Amino acid sequence: MEGRSEVAPDTLPVELQEDGVLVEYTDGREVFYRGVPEKVVGTLATPPGKDVHVLVTDGSDTQGVLVYVNERKTEDGILEDTGVGRVLLDREERTTVFPGVAVEDVGNGLRVEVEVEDPGVVDGRVFVFAEDGMSEHSYEVVPAEDEE
């Protein structure tokens, strides 16, 4: 699709709730990611064919950056108005979405891996939301030393 490019994210208000994660866009709208995120150590490979959103919070867990990975439906201007970022990956391409957090296209474009490369650089938490019209999955990628 033409007219779709990478978009830098803005810092957005975040609220961790008992039953999910609430993010407020810069235009005032909100998105609620349902479910208590399942902890995954080190690297997460998302289920195939899902829309993947990566949220990295600050140390207070009250704000963060939200990036869509390989999302090609939304126009650039809409993302810019909401403060959500977008990265577009070629097959087997890897990039940093936030200092210390990388994403990689794996599985011939059907899966995304999210890795906390350098936990010392990430002040807050790394959440990954993988969803489609049939299901929603919530994860928190944690460094190995956090699980010990």
N, C-alpha and C positions, 0 to 999 in steps of 0.2 A: 504494500500500500504506500502510495506517495504521501508526502506531507507528515510523516511520522519520523521523529528524530529523538535523540537523547535530550532529556530535560533535567536541569539541576534542581534538587529539592530545596525547600525552605524548612526552617525549624517550625514544628507544629506542636500545639498542646496535646499531651497524652494523659490518659487516666487509666491506670490499671485497676480493674474492678474484679470482684469475686468471680464473675462468670464470663469474663472476657476483657478485651482491650478496646478502649474508646480513643479515637483520634479525631481532632477537630481540624478541618481544612481552613486555609486562610480566608476562604469566602464565607466562613461561618457554618457550613454544613458539617455533618459528622458521619463517621463510619464506625460501626461497632463490629469487631471481630469476635465472634462467639466462641466460647469454650476456654477452659483453663489450658494454657499452652503445655504440650507434652515436652519434657526436657530431652534434648538430644545432645550427646557429647561430641564436641569437635566439629564435625561436618554433617550436614543434613542433605540427603538426596530427596527431593520432593517427589510425590507421586507423579506419574506421567500425565501430560496433557492438562495440567492445572495452570490457572493464573497465579503467579507468584508475586507476593508483596513482602518486602523486607523492611522492618522497622527497627531502627537502632535508637535507643533512648539515652538520655544523659544520666549522670549519677543519681539524680533525684527521681528519675522515672516520671517526670512531669512534662517533659518535652522530648522530641526526637525528630528524626528524619525518616520519611517513608518513600521507598523507591519501588516502582513496578519493574519487573524483569521480563523483557521480551514481550511486553504488552503493546500491541499494534493497532488497537481499535480506537483509542481515545486521541482526539486531536491535540496537538501540542499546546494550543492556547488554553484549552480546558485544564490540562495538567498545570500549566503555569498559574492559572487563576486559583487553583486549589492548593498549590504548594507541594504537590506530589512530584517526585522525580521519576525519570524513566531511563533505564539502560537497555540497549539493544545489543544482543550478543550474536556473533556468527557461531556456527557449529564448533564446539569444543574451544570456544574463546573464553578467557577468564579476565575479570576486571575487578578492581576495588570499588565498592559502592560507598564505603565509609572507611576512614583509617582503621586498619585492623580487621576489616570484614570484606571478604571477596565472594563473588558469585561466578559460577562457571556453567556454560551450556554443556550438558552431557546427554547421551542417549539420542543422538541425532536430532537435537532440537526439541525433544519431548520432555526432558527433565532438566532441572536446575539444581546445582549443588550450592549450598551456602556454607561458608567456612569462617570461623573466627580464627584468622591467621595469627593475630597478635593480641592476646587478651589484655596485655599491659597498656595498650592504646585505647581500648574501649572502656569508657567510664561506666556506662550503663549496661543495658541488656540488649540482646539481639533476638528479635522475634521474626518468625517467618509464617506467613499465612498463604496456604495453597488451596485454591477453591475453583469450583466451576458450578454449573447449574444444578449439579447433583449432590455435592458435598463440600464441606468446609473443614480444613485441617489447620490447627494452630500449634506452633512449635516454639520453643525457646532453645537456641543453640548456645550451649555453655562450654567453656574450656574444660579439659579433663581434670584439672586441679580442683574445679568447683564441685566435682562429683565424688571426690575422695573423702 
